[in-house]
Amino acid sequence: MVLASRGIPFQRQYPVGVFFRGTNVGEFRADLLVASSVIVEMKAVQKLDLSHEKQLLNYLRATSLEVGLLLNFGPAAQIRRLALDNERKKMKGAVAAPGF
């Protein structure tokens, strides 16, 4: 993978815990976590739509991370950068991604 060849740390299938009223009720799997700071979600569809953005925003809400990239490798390459000022960073006891 290009990231590894350039010495950029990453994790594939990064688990994102889903909590409801303080109880872990499951987990999402983000495609990549890059440098412990950016979630990357990859698609291979005709065109990105709102549901893809919502998926990435849910990952950002569930972590202390604030930046995500949505990449589409469909017929016409698309890249979207999403940022979310995350209140979880300010919450006492918020779960942080590794390296925070």
C-alpha positions as CSV (number, residue, x, y, z in Angstrom):
1,M,0.0,0.0,0.0
2,V,1.2,3.5,-0.8
3,L,0.7,4.8,2.7
4,A,3.1,2.1,4.1
5,S,5.7,2.7,1.5
6,R,5.8,6.4,2.5
7,G,6.0,5.6,6.2
8,I,2.5,7.0,6.9
9,P,0.9,5.1,9.8
10,F,-2.6,3.7,9.2
11,Q,-5.1,1.0,10.3
12,R,-7.4,-0.9,8.1
13,Q,-11.0,-1.6,9.2
14,Y,-10.7,0.7,12.2
15,P,-13.3,-0.2,14.8
16,V,-15.5,2.7,15.9
17,G,-17.6,1.9,19.0
18,V,-21.3,2.8,19.1
19,F,-22.6,3.9,22.4
20,F,-26.2,4.5,23.6
21,R,-26.6,6.1,27.0
22,G,-23.1,5.1,28.0
23,T,-23.5,1.4,26.9
24,N,-21.6,0.0,24.0
25,V,-24.2,-1.4,21.6
26,G,-22.0,-2.3,18.7
27,E,-19.4,-1.0,16.3
28,F,-18.8,0.5,12.9
29,R,-15.8,-0.3,10.8
30,A,-14.2,2.6,9.0
31,D,-12.1,1.6,6.0
32,L,-9.0,3.4,7.1
33,L,-7.6,5.5,10.0
34,V,-4.6,7.5,8.8
35,A,-2.1,8.9,11.2
36,S,-4.5,8.6,14.1
37,S,-6.3,11.7,12.8
38,V,-8.2,11.2,9.6
39,I,-11.0,8.6,8.8
40,V,-11.0,7.6,5.2
41,E,-14.1,5.9,3.8
42,M,-13.7,4.4,0.3
43,K,-16.5,3.7,-2.2
44,A,-16.8,2.3,-5.8
45,V,-20.1,3.6,-6.9
46,Q,-21.5,5.6,-9.9
47,K,-21.8,8.8,-7.8
48,L,-21.4,9.7,-4.1
49,D,-24.7,10.6,-2.5
50,L,-25.9,12.0,0.9
51,S,-26.0,8.6,2.5
52,H,-22.2,8.2,2.0
53,E,-21.6,11.6,3.7
54,K,-23.9,10.6,6.5
55,Q,-22.0,7.4,7.1
56,L,-18.7,9.3,7.4
57,L,-20.3,11.9,9.7
58,N,-21.5,9.2,12.0
59,Y,-18.0,7.9,12.2
60,L,-16.8,11.3,13.1
61,R,-19.5,11.8,15.7
62,A,-18.7,8.5,17.3
63,T,-15.0,9.4,17.8
64,S,-13.0,12.4,18.9
65,L,-11.8,12.8,15.3
66,E,-12.9,15.8,13.3
67,V,-11.7,15.2,9.7
68,G,-12.8,12.6,7.2
69,L,-12.2,11.9,3.6
70,L,-14.7,10.2,1.3
71,L,-13.1,8.7,-1.8
72,N,-15.0,7.3,-4.7
73,F,-13.2,5.1,-7.2
74,G,-16.2,4.8,-9.5
75,P,-16.4,5.9,-13.2
76,A,-15.5,9.4,-12.3
77,A,-13.2,9.8,-9.3
78,Q,-14.6,11.9,-6.5
79,I,-13.1,13.2,-3.2
80,R,-15.0,14.9,-0.4
81,R,-13.4,16.2,2.7
82,L,-15.8,16.5,5.7
83,A,-15.0,18.2,9.0
84,L,-17.1,18.1,12.2
85,D,-16.4,20.2,15.2
86,N,-16.8,17.3,17.7
87,E,-18.4,18.0,21.1
88,R,-17.0,14.6,22.3
89,K,-13.6,16.2,22.6
90,K,-15.0,18.4,25.3
91,M,-16.8,15.7,27.1
92,K,-15.2,14.2,30.2
93,G,-14.2,10.6,29.5
94,A,-14.6,10.8,25.8
95,V,-13.1,7.9,23.9
96,A,-10.2,9.0,21.7
97,A,-8.7,7.3,18.8
98,P,-5.2,5.7,19.4
99,G,-2.5,8.3,19.6
100,F,-4.6,11.0,21.3
